[in-house]
Amino acid sequence: MKLLIIDTETADNENTPCEISATLYQVGEYSGAIATVSTLIPVEVNNAQAINRISPELTQAAHPIYQRSLELLREISAIGDYAVAFNAEFDSQVADKFFPGMVSVPWLCAMRDFDWGYHSINSHGGYKLTDLALWLGIGISTVHRAGDDVRLLVECLNRHKNLPKLVEDAIILAESPMVEIKALVSYEDRHKASKAKFAWDGERKIWYKSMRECLLDDFIQSLDFDVSLFRVKTAGR
């Protein structure tokens, strides 16, 4: 099995990409990275420069080569069985919007679909790639560049002792639809919802949680309050 591990850096509220990186990674008897493509993408403005430190002027230097890099990325994407991003919900939307047809395989989310055994998860079900890497004993020198984040996720995969099972379980999980549930708690019992990692939605005035349908029954049995199911999303992204 081959995974296409992807990360993007974006420049504005429209999530216009200013960098994309991908590594083709084999999972099996001989696991590891096979090939990597990484390129800046020319932009005129980068409103996220304070975070990713990519100046618009630097992206302009990619003009002679970035299209060929994207063509190579399309080639290695065609070899992959699944696309993997740490936050697949975000990166899949960027890929679909700005690089239509580049990634045609199903997406897996390394943060939500992979069971790393990491438990410091926030109320929205998320955590940082850097926190996972540090927990796995991986040193970090730089972040917020697409190539750096892809390499960091590759090293997380390298460290796992049973990688085929990790990926197989993620595939099963990703095929289950996402559901959104509401905690039926009073104001006085709102702490119960918070403790169970429900998040407060101030607009809708509800405590809610999104999760895979296949995990729903076991989760409900662990609660000491009732919930209602009010949204079902299709499997995948």
PyRosetta script that sets phi, psi and omega in degrees:
from pyrosetta import init, pose_from_sequence

init()
pose = pose_from_sequence("MKLLIIDTETADNENTPCEISATLYQVGEYSGAIATVSTLIPVEVNNAQAINRISPELTQAAHPIYQRSLELLREISAIGDYAVAFNAEFDSQVADKFFPGMVSVPWLCAMRDFDWGYHSINSHGGYKLTDLALWLGIGISTVHRAGDDVRLLVECLNRHKNLPKLVEDAIILAESPMVEIKALVSYEDRHKASKAKFAWDGERKIWYKSMRECLLDDFIQSLDFDVSLFRVKTAGR")
pose.set_psi(1, 140.1)
pose.set_omega(1, -180.0)
pose.set_phi(2, -122.1)
pose.set_psi(2, 133.4)
pose.set_omega(2, 179.1)
pose.set_phi(3, -109.4)
pose.set_psi(3, 141.3)
pose.set_omega(3, 172.0)
pose.set_phi(4, -103.5)
pose.set_psi(4, 105.9)
pose.set_omega(4, -177.2)
pose.set_phi(5, -90.5)
pose.set_psi(5, 121.2)
pose.set_omega(5, -169.5)
pose.set_phi(6, -125.3)
pose.set_psi(6, 145.5)
pose.set_omega(6, 168.4)
pose.set_phi(7, -146.2)
pose.set_psi(7, 148.3)
pose.set_omega(7, 177.0)
pose.set_phi(8, -128.8)
pose.set_psi(8, 152.8)
pose.set_omega(8, 168.1)
pose.set_phi(9, -116.0)
pose.set_psi(9, 136.7)
pose.set_omega(9, -175.3)
pose.set_phi(10, -119.1)
pose.set_psi(10, 163.1)
pose.set_omega(10, -167.2)
pose.set_phi(11, -116.7)
pose.set_psi(11, -10.2)
pose.set_omega(11, -175.5)
pose.set_phi(12, -157.7)
pose.set_psi(12, -175.6)
pose.set_omega(12, -178.3)
pose.set_phi(13, -69.5)
pose.set_psi(13, -16.3)
pose.set_omega(13, 175.8)
pose.set_phi(14, -86.9)
pose.set_psi(14, 0.2)
pose.set_omega(14, -177.9)
pose.set_phi(15, 60.2)
pose.set_psi(15, 37.3)
pose.set_omega(15, 174.1)
pose.set_phi(16, -64.1)
pose.set_psi(16, 123.4)
pose.set_omega(16, -176.1)
pose.set_phi(17, -74.0)
pose.set_psi(17, 138.0)
pose.set_omega(17, 172.5)
pose.set_phi(18, -114.5)
pose.set_psi(18, -4.3)
pose.set_omega(18, 175.8)
pose.set_phi(19, -161.1)
pose.set_psi(19, 144.2)
pose.set_omega(19, 174.1)
pose.set_phi(20, -140.9)
pose.set_psi(20, 141.8)
pose.set_omega(20, 178.9)
pose.set_phi(21, -140.7)
pose.set_psi(21, 145.3)
pose.set_omega(21, 179.1)
pose.set_phi(22, -149.7)
pose.set_psi(22, 142.2)
pose.set_omega(22, 175.2)
pose.set_phi(23, -124.7)
pose.set_psi(23, 130.5)
pose.set_omega(23, 172.8)
pose.set_phi(24, -84.5)
pose.set_psi(24, 123.1)
pose.set_omega(24, -171.2)
pose.set_phi(25, -126.4)
pose.set_psi(25, 128.5)
pose.set_omega(25, 179.4)
pose.set_phi(26, -94.5)
pose.set_psi(26, 136.6)
pose.set_omega(26, 176.0)
pose.set_phi(27, -117.7)
pose.set_psi(27, 123.3)
pose.set_omega(27, -179.1)
pose.set_phi(28, 165.5)
pose.set_psi(28, -150.7)
pose.set_omega(28, 178.9)
pose.set_phi(29, -59.4)
pose.set_psi(29, -39.1)
pose.set_omega(29, 176.0)
pose.set_phi(30, -118.4)
pose.set_psi(30, 101.4)
pose.set_omega(30, -176.1)
pose.set_phi(31, -102.3)
pose.set_psi(31, 149.0)
pose.set_omega(31, 176.0)
pose.set_phi(32, 153.3)
pose.set_psi(32, 174.6)
pose.set_omega(32, -179.8)
pose.set_phi(33, -73.0)
pose.set_psi(33, 138.7)
pose.set_omega(33, -179.0)
pose.set_phi(34, -106.7)
pose.set_psi(34, -48.1)
pose.set_omega(34, -177.2)
pose.set_phi(35, -153.0)
pose.set_psi(35, 150.4)
pose.set_omega(35, -178.9)
pose.set_phi(36, -134.6)
pose.set_psi(36, 139.1)
pose.set_omega(36, 173.4)
pose.set_phi(37, -126.9)
pose.set_psi(37, 133.2)
pose.set_omega(37, 178.0)
pose.set_phi(38, -147.4)
pose.set_psi(38, 132.4)
pose.set_omega(38, 179.7)
pose.set_phi(39, -152.5)
pose.set_psi(39, 145.8)
pose.set_omega(39, 166.5)
pose.set_phi(40, -74.2)
pose.set_psi(40, 156.6)
pose.set_omega(40, 178.2)
pose.set_phi(41, -124.9)
pose.set_psi(41, 124.8)
pose.set_omega(41, -174.3)
pose.set_phi(42, -57.4)
pose.set_psi(42, 129.6)
pose.set_omega(42, 173.6)
pose.set_phi(43, -135.8)
pose.set_psi(43, 156.5)
pose.set_omega(43, 178.9)
pose.set_phi(44, -87.8)
pose.set_psi(44, -31.2)
pose.set_omega(44, -177.1)
pose.set_phi(45, -137.2)
pose.set_psi(45, 142.2)
pose.set_omega(45, 173.9)
pose.set_phi(46, -130.1)
pose.set_psi(46, 99.5)
pose.set_omega(46, -179.8)
pose.set_phi(47, -73.6)
pose.set_psi(47, -11.3)
pose.set_omega(47, 179.1)
pose.set_phi(48, -103.5)
pose.set_psi(48, 18.9)
pose.set_omega(48, -176.0)
pose.set_phi(49, -60.1)
pose.set_psi(49, -33.3)
pose.set_omega(49, 179.6)
pose.set_phi(50, -63.9)
pose.set_psi(50, -24.3)
pose.set_omega(50, -179.6)
pose.set_phi(51, -92.2)
pose.set_psi(51, -53.9)
pose.set_omega(51, -174.6)
pose.set_phi(52, -93.8)
pose.set_psi(52, -8.3)
pose.set_omega(52, 176.3)
pose.set_phi(53, 57.7)
pose.set_psi(53, 32.9)
pose.set_omega(53, 176.7)
pose.set_phi(54, -104.2)
pose.set_psi(54, 110.1)
pose.set_omega(54, 179.9)
pose.set_phi(55, -78.9)
pose.set_psi(55, 143.5)
pose.set_omega(55, 176.8)
pose.set_phi(56, -56.5)
pose.set_psi(56, -35.0)
pose.set_omega(56, 179.6)
pose.set_phi(57, -62.7)
pose.set_psi(57, -37.9)
pose.set_omega(57, 178.6)
pose.set_phi(58, -66.1)
pose.set_psi(58, -38.6)
pose.set_omega(58, -179.5)
pose.set_phi(59, -63.4)
pose.set_psi(59, -28.9)
pose.set_omega(59, -179.4)
pose.set_phi(60, -64.1)
pose.set_psi(60, -25.2)
pose.set_omega(60, 179.4)
pose.set_phi(61, -68.8)
pose.set_psi(61, -12.6)
pose.set_omega(61, -179.6)
pose.set_phi(62, -84.7)
pose.set_psi(62, -4.2)
pose.set_omega(62, -175.6)
pose.set_phi(63, -51.5)
pose.set_psi(63, -43.9)
pose.set_omega(63, -176.2)
pose.set_phi(64, -70.6)
pose.set_psi(64, -18.4)
pose.set_omega(64, -168.7)
pose.set_phi(65, -126.0)
pose.set_psi(65, -16.0)
pose.set_omega(65, -169.0)
pose.set_phi(66, -68.2)
pose.set_psi(66, -32.8)
pose.set_omega(66, 179.0)
pose.set_phi(67, -65.3)
pose.set_psi(67, -40.1)
pose.set_omega(67, 177.4)
pose.set_phi(68, -66.9)
pose.set_psi(68, -35.4)
pose.set_omega(68, 176.8)
pose.set_phi(69, -64.3)
pose.set_psi(69, -40.3)
pose.set_omega(69, 178.3)
pose.set_phi(70, -66.5)
pose.set_psi(70, -35.5)
pose.set_omega(70, 176.6)
pose.set_phi(71, -63.7)
pose.set_psi(71, -41.8)
pose.set_omega(71, 177.6)
pose.set_phi(72, -66.0)
pose.set_psi(72, -37.6)
pose.set_omega(72, 177.7)
pose.set_phi(73, -61.9)
pose.set_psi(73, -39.4)
pose.set_omega(73, 176.7)
pose.set_phi(74, -62.6)
pose.set_psi(74, -37.7)
pose.set_omega(74, -179.7)
pose.set_phi(75, -65.1)
pose.set_psi(75, -47.0)
pose.set_omega(75, -178.6)
pose.set_phi(76, -74.0)
pose.set_psi(76, -25.9)
pose.set_omega(76, 175.8)
pose.set_phi(77, -63.3)
pose.set_psi(77, -35.7)
pose.set_omega(77, -179.4)
pose.set_phi(78, -66.9)
pose.set_psi(78, -19.2)
pose.set_omega(78, -179.7)
pose.set_phi(79, -86.1)
pose.set_psi(79, -23.9)
pose.set_omega(79, -175.3)
pose.set_phi(80, -72.8)
pose.set_psi(80, 151.6)
pose.set_omega(80, 175.1)
pose.set_phi(81, -93.4)
pose.set_psi(81, -31.4)
pose.set_omega(81, 178.5)
pose.set_phi(82, -143.3)
pose.set_psi(82, 148.8)
pose.set_omega(82, 171.2)
pose.set_phi(83, -98.6)
pose.set_psi(83, 138.3)
pose.set_omega(83, -178.5)
pose.set_phi(84, -127.3)
pose.set_psi(84, 129.9)
pose.set_omega(84, 171.1)
pose.set_phi(85, -133.9)
pose.set_psi(85, 152.3)
pose.set_omega(85, 179.6)
pose.set_phi(86, -63.3)
pose.set_psi(86, -41.2)
pose.set_omega(86, 173.5)
pose.set_phi(87, -118.6)
pose.set_psi(87, 81.9)
pose.set_omega(87, -171.9)
pose.set_phi(88, -65.8)
pose.set_psi(88, -30.2)
pose.set_omega(88, 179.3)
pose.set_phi(89, -59.4)
pose.set_psi(89, -39.7)
pose.set_omega(89, 180.0)
pose.set_phi(90, -76.2)
pose.set_psi(90, -54.7)
pose.set_omega(90, -172.9)
pose.set_phi(91, -67.9)
pose.set_psi(91, -31.3)
pose.set_omega(91, 177.4)
pose.set_phi(92, -66.0)
pose.set_psi(92, -36.8)
pose.set_omega(92, 178.3)
pose.set_phi(93, -67.6)
pose.set_psi(93, -39.9)
pose.set_omega(93, 177.0)
pose.set_phi(94, -62.8)
pose.set_psi(94, -46.3)
pose.set_omega(94, -179.0)
pose.set_phi(95, -62.7)
pose.set_psi(95, -45.0)
pose.set_omega(95, -178.2)
pose.set_phi(96, -65.2)
pose.set_psi(96, -36.9)
pose.set_omega(96, -175.9)
pose.set_phi(97, -78.1)
pose.set_psi(97, -43.4)
pose.set_omega(97, -171.5)
pose.set_phi(98, -103.5)
pose.set_psi(98, -18.7)
pose.set_omega(98, 178.6)
pose.set_phi(99, -131.5)
pose.set_psi(99, 60.7)
pose.set_omega(99, -175.0)
pose.set_phi(100, -58.2)
pose.set_psi(100, 133.7)
pose.set_omega(100, 179.4)
pose.set_phi(101, 83.1)
pose.set_psi(101, -8.5)
pose.set_omega(101, -178.6)
pose.set_phi(102, -67.0)
pose.set_psi(102, -41.5)
pose.set_omega(102, -179.6)
pose.set_phi(103, -116.8)
pose.set_psi(103, 109.3)
pose.set_omega(103, -176.6)
pose.set_phi(104, -109.8)
pose.set_psi(104, 0.0)
pose.set_omega(104, -179.1)
pose.set_phi(105, -94.4)
pose.set_psi(105, 163.5)
pose.set_omega(105, 178.8)
pose.set_phi(106, -63.6)
pose.set_psi(106, 151.9)
pose.set_omega(106, 179.2)
pose.set_phi(107, -98.7)
pose.set_psi(107, 144.0)
pose.set_omega(107, 170.7)
pose.set_phi(108, -120.7)
pose.set_psi(108, 141.8)
pose.set_omega(108, 179.5)
pose.set_phi(109, -102.5)
pose.set_psi(109, 115.9)
pose.set_omega(109, -178.2)
pose.set_phi(110, -66.6)
pose.set_psi(110, -23.4)
pose.set_omega(110, 179.7)
pose.set_phi(111, -82.6)
pose.set_psi(111, -41.3)
pose.set_omega(111, -171.7)
pose.set_phi(112, -105.6)
pose.set_psi(112, -27.3)
pose.set_omega(112, -177.0)
pose.set_phi(113, -95.9)
pose.set_psi(113, -24.6)
pose.set_omega(113, -178.1)
pose.set_phi(114, -90.5)
pose.set_psi(114, 128.0)
pose.set_omega(114, 178.4)
pose.set_phi(115, -94.1)
pose.set_psi(115, 88.2)
pose.set_omega(115, -178.5)
pose.set_phi(116, -76.9)
pose.set_psi(116, -16.2)
pose.set_omega(116, -172.0)
pose.set_phi(117, 89.7)
pose.set_psi(117, 6.5)
pose.set_omega(117, -179.3)
pose.set_phi(118, -87.8)
pose.set_psi(118, 130.6)
pose.set_omega(118, -169.9)
pose.set_phi(119, -117.2)
pose.set_psi(119, -1.0)
pose.set_omega(119, -180.0)
pose.set_phi(120, -84.4)
pose.set_psi(120, 72.1)
pose.set_omega(120, -173.1)
pose.set_phi(121, -107.4)
pose.set_psi(121, 139.0)
pose.set_omega(121, -178.3)
pose.set_phi(122, -81.1)
pose.set_psi(122, -179.5)
pose.set_omega(122, -174.9)
pose.set_phi(123, -66.6)
pose.set_psi(123, -18.4)
pose.set_omega(123, 177.8)
pose.set_phi(124, -93.1)
pose.set_psi(124, 6.1)
pose.set_omega(124, 178.4)
pose.set_phi(125, 81.2)
pose.set_psi(125, 15.6)
pose.set_omega(125, -176.0)
pose.set_phi(126, -118.0)
pose.set_psi(126, 173.5)
pose.set_omega(126, 175.6)
pose.set_phi(127, -165.1)
pose.set_psi(127, 174.1)
pose.set_omega(127, -176.0)
pose.set_phi(128, -92.7)
pose.set_psi(128, 145.5)
pose.set_omega(128, 175.2)
pose.set_phi(129, -60.0)
pose.set_psi(129, -38.7)
pose.set_omega(129, -179.7)
pose.set_phi(130, -63.6)
pose.set_psi(130, -37.8)
pose.set_omega(130, 178.5)
pose.set_phi(131, -65.6)
pose.set_psi(131, -41.4)
pose.set_omega(131, 176.9)
pose.set_phi(132, -62.1)
pose.set_psi(132, -45.2)
pose.set_omega(132, -178.6)
pose.set_phi(133, -61.9)
pose.set_psi(133, -45.0)
pose.set_omega(133, 178.9)
pose.set_phi(134, -63.1)
pose.set_psi(134, -39.0)
pose.set_omega(134, 177.9)
pose.set_phi(135, -62.5)
pose.set_psi(135, -32.7)
pose.set_omega(135, 178.4)
pose.set_phi(136, -84.3)
pose.set_psi(136, 0.8)
pose.set_omega(136, 178.0)
pose.set_phi(137, 82.9)
pose.set_psi(137, 24.2)
pose.set_omega(137, -178.4)
pose.set_phi(138, -98.2)
pose.set_psi(138, 127.6)
pose.set_omega(138, 176.6)
pose.set_phi(139, -73.3)
pose.set_psi(139, 147.3)
pose.set_omega(139, -177.4)
pose.set_phi(140, -124.5)
pose.set_psi(140, 125.5)
pose.set_omega(140, 179.2)
pose.set_phi(141, -108.0)
pose.set_psi(141, -30.5)
pose.set_omega(141, -179.2)
pose.set_phi(142, -157.2)
pose.set_psi(142, 149.7)
pose.set_omega(142, -179.7)
pose.set_phi(143, -140.5)
pose.set_psi(143, 177.5)
pose.set_omega(143, 176.5)
pose.set_phi(144, 67.9)
pose.set_psi(144, 19.9)
pose.set_omega(144, 161.6)
pose.set_phi(145, -117.5)
pose.set_psi(145, 140.4)
pose.set_omega(145, -173.2)
pose.set_phi(146, -57.7)
pose.set_psi(146, -44.3)
pose.set_omega(146, -179.8)
pose.set_phi(147, -62.8)
pose.set_psi(147, -39.8)
pose.set_omega(147, 179.6)
pose.set_phi(148, -65.2)
pose.set_psi(148, -42.4)
pose.set_omega(148, -178.1)
pose.set_phi(149, -70.0)
pose.set_psi(149, -34.9)
pose.set_omega(149, 175.5)
pose.set_phi(150, -64.8)
pose.set_psi(150, -45.3)
pose.set_omega(150, 179.0)
pose.set_phi(151, -62.0)
pose.set_psi(151, -35.8)
pose.set_omega(151, 179.3)
pose.set_phi(152, -66.3)
pose.set_psi(152, -41.9)
pose.set_omega(152, 177.8)
pose.set_phi(153, -68.2)
pose.set_psi(153, -37.1)
pose.set_omega(153, 175.0)
pose.set_phi(154, -58.2)
pose.set_psi(154, -43.7)
pose.set_omega(154, -179.4)
pose.set_phi(155, -67.9)
pose.set_psi(155, -33.0)
pose.set_omega(155, 174.4)
pose.set_phi(156, -61.4)
pose.set_psi(156, -42.6)
pose.set_omega(156, 176.7)
pose.set_phi(157, -64.3)
pose.set_psi(157, -41.4)
pose.set_omega(157, 180.0)
pose.set_phi(158, -59.8)
pose.set_psi(158, -32.5)
pose.set_omega(158, -175.5)
pose.set_phi(159, -80.2)
pose.set_psi(159, -17.3)
pose.set_omega(159, -174.5)
pose.set_phi(160, -73.3)
pose.set_psi(160, 136.3)
pose.set_omega(160, -173.6)
pose.set_phi(161, -79.4)
pose.set_psi(161, -23.0)
pose.set_omega(161, 178.5)
pose.set_phi(162, -134.8)
pose.set_psi(162, 70.2)
pose.set_omega(162, -173.7)
pose.set_phi(163, -62.4)
pose.set_psi(163, -44.0)
pose.set_omega(163, 179.7)
pose.set_phi(164, -56.5)
pose.set_psi(164, -42.4)
pose.set_omega(164, 179.3)
pose.set_phi(165, -67.8)
pose.set_psi(165, -39.3)
pose.set_omega(165, 177.5)
pose.set_phi(166, -55.8)
pose.set_psi(166, -45.8)
pose.set_omega(166, -177.7)
pose.set_phi(167, -72.9)
pose.set_psi(167, -42.3)
pose.set_omega(167, 179.9)
pose.set_phi(168, -60.9)
pose.set_psi(168, -42.2)
pose.set_omega(168, 178.1)
pose.set_phi(169, -65.3)
pose.set_psi(169, -36.3)
pose.set_omega(169, 178.5)
pose.set_phi(170, -65.6)
pose.set_psi(170, -38.2)
pose.set_omega(170, 179.0)
pose.set_phi(171, -63.0)
pose.set_psi(171, -45.2)
pose.set_omega(171, 178.8)
pose.set_phi(172, -60.7)
pose.set_psi(172, -44.6)
pose.set_omega(172, -179.0)
pose.set_phi(173, -64.3)
pose.set_psi(173, -42.8)
pose.set_omega(173, -176.7)
pose.set_phi(174, -66.6)
pose.set_psi(174, -22.6)
pose.set_omega(174, 179.6)
pose.set_phi(175, -80.3)
pose.set_psi(175, -9.9)
pose.set_omega(175, 178.1)
pose.set_phi(176, -87.2)
pose.set_psi(176, 136.5)
pose.set_omega(176, -179.5)
pose.set_phi(177, -62.5)
pose.set_psi(177, 151.6)
pose.set_omega(177, 172.2)
pose.set_phi(178, -82.0)
pose.set_psi(178, 139.3)
pose.set_omega(178, 175.7)
pose.set_phi(179, -124.8)
pose.set_psi(179, 154.1)
pose.set_omega(179, 175.9)
pose.set_phi(180, -119.7)
pose.set_psi(180, 128.1)
pose.set_omega(180, -177.9)
pose.set_phi(181, -120.1)
pose.set_psi(181, 153.9)
pose.set_omega(181, -179.7)
pose.set_phi(182, -114.7)
pose.set_psi(182, 133.3)
pose.set_omega(182, 177.2)
pose.set_phi(183, -78.9)
pose.set_psi(183, 127.3)
pose.set_omega(183, 179.0)
pose.set_phi(184, -94.8)
pose.set_psi(184, 79.1)
pose.set_omega(184, -177.6)
pose.set_phi(185, -126.2)
pose.set_psi(185, 150.0)
pose.set_omega(185, 175.6)
pose.set_phi(186, -78.4)
pose.set_psi(186, 171.0)
pose.set_omega(186, 177.5)
pose.set_phi(187, -59.3)
pose.set_psi(187, -39.3)
pose.set_omega(187, -178.9)
pose.set_phi(188, -67.0)
pose.set_psi(188, -26.9)
pose.set_omega(188, -177.5)
pose.set_phi(189, -102.7)
pose.set_psi(189, 14.6)
pose.set_omega(189, -176.7)
pose.set_phi(190, -61.0)
pose.set_psi(190, -25.1)
pose.set_omega(190, 179.2)
pose.set_phi(191, -63.5)
pose.set_psi(191, -27.8)
pose.set_omega(191, 178.7)
pose.set_phi(192, -65.9)
pose.set_psi(192, -41.8)
pose.set_omega(192, 178.4)
pose.set_phi(193, -65.8)
pose.set_psi(193, -42.4)
pose.set_omega(193, 179.3)
pose.set_phi(194, -62.1)
pose.set_psi(194, -43.0)
pose.set_omega(194, 179.9)
pose.set_phi(195, -63.1)
pose.set_psi(195, -32.7)
pose.set_omega(195, 180.0)
pose.set_phi(196, -85.4)
pose.set_psi(196, 12.4)
pose.set_omega(196, 176.1)
pose.set_phi(197, 69.2)
pose.set_psi(197, 28.3)
pose.set_omega(197, 167.3)
pose.set_phi(198, -78.8)
pose.set_psi(198, 151.1)
pose.set_omega(198, 179.4)
pose.set_phi(199, -110.3)
pose.set_psi(199, 144.9)
pose.set_omega(199, -179.9)
pose.set_phi(200, -86.6)
pose.set_psi(200, 127.6)
pose.set_omega(200, 175.2)
pose.set_phi(201, -105.1)
pose.set_psi(201, 105.7)
pose.set_omega(201, -176.1)
pose.set_phi(202, -65.9)
pose.set_psi(202, -30.4)
pose.set_omega(202, 179.9)
pose.set_phi(203, -70.9)
pose.set_psi(203, -47.7)
pose.set_omega(203, -177.8)
pose.set_phi(204, -86.6)
pose.set_psi(204, -10.1)
pose.set_omega(204, -179.9)
pose.set_phi(205, 58.9)
pose.set_psi(205, 46.2)
pose.set_omega(205, 179.7)
pose.set_phi(206, -138.5)
pose.set_psi(206, 156.0)
pose.set_omega(206, 167.1)
pose.set_phi(207, -94.3)
pose.set_psi(207, 121.7)
pose.set_omega(207, -174.8)
pose.set_phi(208, -131.3)
pose.set_psi(208, 162.9)
pose.set_omega(208, 177.4)
pose.set_phi(209, -150.8)
pose.set_psi(209, 136.8)
pose.set_omega(209, 174.9)
pose.set_phi(210, -104.4)
pose.set_psi(210, 138.3)
pose.set_omega(210, -180.0)
pose.set_phi(211, -160.2)
pose.set_psi(211, 168.4)
pose.set_omega(211, 177.3)
pose.set_phi(212, -73.5)
pose.set_psi(212, 139.9)
pose.set_omega(212, -177.7)
pose.set_phi(213, -59.1)
pose.set_psi(213, -35.0)
pose.set_omega(213, -177.5)
pose.set_phi(214, -67.2)
pose.set_psi(214, -17.0)
pose.set_omega(214, 179.6)
pose.set_phi(215, -98.5)
pose.set_psi(215, -3.3)
pose.set_omega(215, -169.6)
pose.set_phi(216, -65.5)
pose.set_psi(216, -48.2)
pose.set_omega(216, -175.0)
pose.set_phi(217, -60.0)
pose.set_psi(217, -47.9)
pose.set_omega(217, -179.8)
pose.set_phi(218, -63.1)
pose.set_psi(218, -37.8)
pose.set_omega(218, -179.5)
pose.set_phi(219, -66.6)
pose.set_psi(219, -44.1)
pose.set_omega(219, -179.3)
pose.set_phi(220, -61.3)
pose.set_psi(220, -38.5)
pose.set_omega(220, 179.9)
pose.set_phi(221, -65.7)
pose.set_psi(221, -20.8)
pose.set_omega(221, -179.4)
pose.set_phi(222, -85.2)
pose.set_psi(222, -6.4)
pose.set_omega(222, -174.8)
pose.set_phi(223, -94.0)
pose.set_psi(223, 154.6)
pose.set_omega(223, 174.6)
pose.set_phi(224, -110.8)
pose.set_psi(224, 27.6)
pose.set_omega(224, 173.8)
pose.set_phi(225, -149.5)
pose.set_psi(225, 163.7)
pose.set_omega(225, -178.2)
pose.set_phi(226, -85.6)
pose.set_psi(226, 158.6)
pose.set_omega(226, 176.2)
pose.set_phi(227, -134.7)
pose.set_psi(227, 163.2)
pose.set_omega(227, 172.5)
pose.set_phi(228, -128.4)
pose.set_psi(228, 142.5)
pose.set_omega(228, 178.3)
pose.set_phi(229, -90.3)
pose.set_psi(229, 122.4)
pose.set_omega(229, -177.0)
pose.set_phi(230, -130.3)
pose.set_psi(230, 3.8)
pose.set_omega(230, 174.9)
pose.set_phi(231, -157.7)
pose.set_psi(231, 134.2)
pose.set_omega(231, 175.3)
pose.set_phi(232, -123.1)
pose.set_psi(232, 129.0)
pose.set_omega(232, 178.4)
pose.set_phi(233, -109.1)
pose.set_psi(233, 152.0)
pose.set_omega(233, 179.0)
pose.set_phi(234, -67.5)
pose.set_psi(234, 154.8)
pose.set_omega(234, 178.5)
pose.set_phi(235, -65.5)
pose.set_psi(235, 155.2)
pose.set_omega(235, 179.8)
pose.set_phi(236, 83.5)
pose.set_psi(236, -161.3)
pose.set_omega(236, -176.2)
pose.set_phi(237, -138.6)
pose.dump_pdb("model.pdb")
